[in-house]
């Protein structure tokens, strides 16, 4: 008898492993949503922004280039 929990873990792990190869260069969702967030927050040059638990830092990089 197989363990459904272990099978589900293996499936999810496989999906994340497959996505990892294109994580940085995949569709521009990180830059798109990061740009939208920076615009909505109205971050101005010279302001300090704390990027906490927002993933890989795409928003932080966008705010620095603004």
Secondary structure, DSSP 8 states (H G I E B T S, - for coil): ---HHHHHHHHHHHHHHHHHTTTTTSSTHHHHHHHHHHHHHT--TT------S-SSSHHHHHHHH-
